[in-house]
Amino acid sequence: VARAYEDALGRFEDAGVTLVDVRVPHAADLPAIYLHIVLPEAAAFHAATLERCPERYTPNVRLRLEMGRYVLAEDYLRALAAKRVVAAEIDRALDGVDALVLPTLPIAAPLIGEESVLIGERREPVRAAMLRLTQPFNLSGHPALALPCGAGLPLPASLQLVARHARTWRLLDLGAALAPLAQPRD
């Protein structure tokens, strides 16, 4: 995936796209922020159904919904404040650029049922790997678009473009222009 992503960036540069490195300082805090928001919100949304017919949920989903019932209000509110900080950091990262470009996932699409994956020398849960690079924008609400970039890999890979709020149409135009460049030429 890293090679497919880097190759796509090279093709972007060859076509005249200027790439600059940017940072989102609190990106590493996102899993905790995400869980303290998503779990209680999902638990509240599913509360009536969970009470009425808990057997309709898989054990893993039911466990996560039950966990959401135990997130303290002060932790939820702290996570909402942190979400606003991260959204502002993403806005600053977008200053002076048309979009952020990053892998959608650090791995190729996992096989159904695969629970862990080796990334470099580290084995980690598939769920954590699959959420890591999309969570910031799921929380912040910035529009994002995935473009396939891994032709020739055994399973699909993609990169994502992320734009400012209310710039979805511009993001779609940019995606249409970059999509042919994301895939290697045959």
C-alpha positions as CSV (number, residue, x, y, z in Angstrom):
1,V,0.0,0.0,0.0
2,A,2.8,2.4,0.9
3,R,4.5,1.8,-2.5
4,A,1.2,2.2,-4.4
5,Y,0.5,5.5,-2.5
6,E,4.1,6.8,-3.1
7,D,3.9,5.8,-6.8
8,A,0.6,7.7,-7.1
9,L,2.1,10.8,-5.5
10,G,5.0,10.6,-8.0
11,R,2.5,10.6,-10.9
12,F,0.7,13.6,-9.3
13,E,4.0,15.5,-9.2
14,D,4.9,14.5,-12.7
15,A,1.6,16.0,-13.8
16,G,2.5,19.3,-12.1
17,V,0.7,18.8,-8.7
18,T,2.6,20.5,-5.9
19,L,2.8,18.4,-2.7
20,V,3.6,19.8,0.7
21,D,3.9,18.0,4.0
22,V,1.4,19.0,6.7
23,R,0.6,17.8,10.2
24,V,-2.4,17.4,12.4
25,P,-0.8,17.6,15.9
26,H,-3.4,15.6,17.8
27,A,-4.0,12.9,15.3
28,A,-2.6,10.3,17.7
29,D,-5.3,11.1,20.2
30,L,-8.1,10.3,17.8
31,P,-8.9,6.7,18.8
32,A,-9.7,7.8,22.4
33,I,-11.6,10.9,21.2
34,Y,-13.5,8.8,18.7
35,L,-14.5,6.1,21.2
36,H,-15.7,8.6,23.8
37,I,-18.1,10.1,21.2
38,V,-19.1,7.3,19.0
39,L,-19.8,4.7,21.7
40,P,-22.3,6.7,23.8
41,E,-24.0,8.2,20.7
42,A,-24.5,4.7,19.2
43,A,-25.7,3.4,22.5
44,A,-28.3,6.2,22.7
45,F,-29.4,5.7,19.1
46,H,-29.8,1.9,19.6
47,A,-31.1,2.0,23.2
48,A,-34.7,1.0,22.5
49,T,-33.9,-1.8,20.1
50,L,-31.1,-3.1,22.3
51,E,-33.5,-3.3,25.2
52,R,-36.3,-4.9,23.1
53,C,-34.3,-7.4,21.1
54,P,-30.6,-7.6,22.0
55,E,-30.3,-10.9,20.1
56,R,-30.4,-9.0,16.8
57,Y,-26.9,-7.7,17.4
58,T,-23.7,-9.6,16.9
59,P,-21.8,-10.1,20.2
60,N,-19.1,-7.6,19.2
61,V,-21.6,-4.9,18.2
62,R,-23.7,-5.5,21.3
63,L,-20.6,-5.3,23.6
64,R,-19.6,-1.9,22.0
65,L,-23.1,-0.6,22.5
66,E,-23.1,-1.7,26.1
67,M,-19.7,-0.1,26.6
68,G,-21.2,3.2,25.3
69,R,-23.7,3.2,28.2
70,Y,-20.8,3.6,30.7
71,V,-19.0,6.6,29.1
72,L,-19.2,9.4,31.6
73,A,-20.8,12.7,30.5
74,E,-17.7,14.6,31.4
75,D,-15.6,12.3,29.2
76,Y,-18.1,12.7,26.4
77,L,-18.0,16.5,26.7
78,R,-14.2,16.5,26.9
79,A,-14.1,14.4,23.7
80,L,-16.4,16.8,21.9
81,A,-14.0,19.7,22.9
82,A,-11.1,17.7,21.6
83,K,-13.0,17.0,18.4
84,R,-13.3,20.7,17.8
85,V,-9.5,21.1,18.4
86,V,-8.8,18.4,15.8
87,A,-11.2,19.9,13.3
88,A,-9.4,23.3,13.7
89,E,-6.1,21.5,13.2
90,I,-7.4,20.0,10.0
91,D,-8.6,23.4,8.8
92,R,-5.1,24.8,9.4
93,A,-3.5,21.8,7.6
94,L,-5.7,22.8,4.6
95,D,-4.6,26.4,4.6
96,G,-3.0,27.1,1.2
97,V,-3.7,23.7,-0.3
98,D,-6.6,22.3,-2.4
99,A,-6.8,19.0,-0.4
100,L,-5.0,16.7,1.9
101,V,-3.8,13.5,0.2
102,L,-3.1,10.4,2.3
103,P,-3.8,6.6,2.2
104,T,-7.3,5.6,2.9
105,L,-6.0,2.5,4.8
106,P,-2.5,1.6,5.7
107,I,-3.3,-1.9,4.5
108,A,-4.9,-3.5,1.4
109,A,-8.5,-4.5,2.0
110,P,-8.4,-7.3,4.6
111,L,-10.0,-10.6,4.1
112,I,-13.4,-11.1,5.7
113,G,-12.9,-12.3,9.2
114,E,-9.2,-11.3,9.5
115,E,-8.7,-10.0,13.0
116,S,-5.1,-8.7,12.9
117,V,-2.6,-7.5,10.3
118,L,1.1,-7.1,10.1
119,I,2.1,-3.5,9.3
120,G,5.9,-3.3,9.0
121,E,7.1,-5.2,12.0
122,R,4.0,-4.6,14.1
123,R,0.9,-6.8,14.3
124,E,-2.2,-4.8,15.1
125,P,-6.0,-5.2,15.1
126,V,-7.6,-4.9,11.6
127,R,-10.3,-2.6,13.0
128,A,-7.7,-0.1,14.4
129,A,-5.7,-0.1,11.2
130,M,-8.9,0.4,9.1
131,L,-10.1,3.4,11.1
132,R,-6.8,5.2,11.8
133,L,-6.6,7.3,8.6
134,T,-10.3,8.0,8.1
135,Q,-11.3,8.7,11.8
136,P,-10.1,12.3,11.7
137,F,-12.5,13.2,8.9
138,N,-15.3,11.1,10.2
139,L,-15.1,13.2,13.4
140,S,-14.4,16.6,11.8
141,G,-16.9,16.3,9.0
142,H,-14.4,17.3,6.3
143,P,-15.4,15.8,3.0
144,A,-13.2,13.0,1.8
145,L,-13.0,11.0,-1.4
146,A,-11.2,7.7,-2.0
147,L,-9.4,7.0,-5.3
148,P,-8.1,3.5,-6.2
149,C,-4.3,3.5,-6.4
150,G,-3.2,-0.1,-6.0
151,A,-3.5,-1.7,-9.5
152,G,-1.7,-5.1,-9.4
153,L,-2.1,-5.6,-5.7
154,P,-3.9,-8.8,-4.6
155,L,-6.6,-6.8,-2.9
156,P,-7.8,-3.2,-3.4
157,A,-5.9,-0.1,-2.0
158,S,-6.7,3.5,-2.3
159,L,-5.7,7.0,-1.3
160,Q,-8.0,9.7,0.0
161,L,-8.4,13.3,-0.8
162,V,-9.8,15.6,2.0
163,A,-11.0,19.1,1.5
164,R,-12.4,22.0,3.5
165,H,-16.0,22.0,4.7
166,A,-18.5,23.1,2.1
167,R,-16.0,22.3,-0.7
168,T,-17.4,18.9,-1.7
169,W,-18.0,19.9,-5.4
170,R,-14.4,21.2,-5.7
171,L,-13.2,18.0,-4.1
172,L,-15.2,15.9,-6.6
173,D,-13.7,18.0,-9.5
174,L,-10.2,17.4,-8.1
175,G,-10.9,13.7,-7.7
176,A,-12.0,13.5,-11.3
177,A,-8.8,15.2,-12.4
178,L,-6.5,13.0,-10.3
179,A,-8.3,9.6,-10.6
180,P,-6.5,8.7,-13.9
181,L,-3.2,9.6,-12.4
182,A,-3.7,7.6,-9.2
183,Q,-3.5,4.3,-11.1
184,P,-0.3,3.2,-12.9
185,R,-0.5,3.2,-16.6
186,D,-0.5,-0.3,-18.2
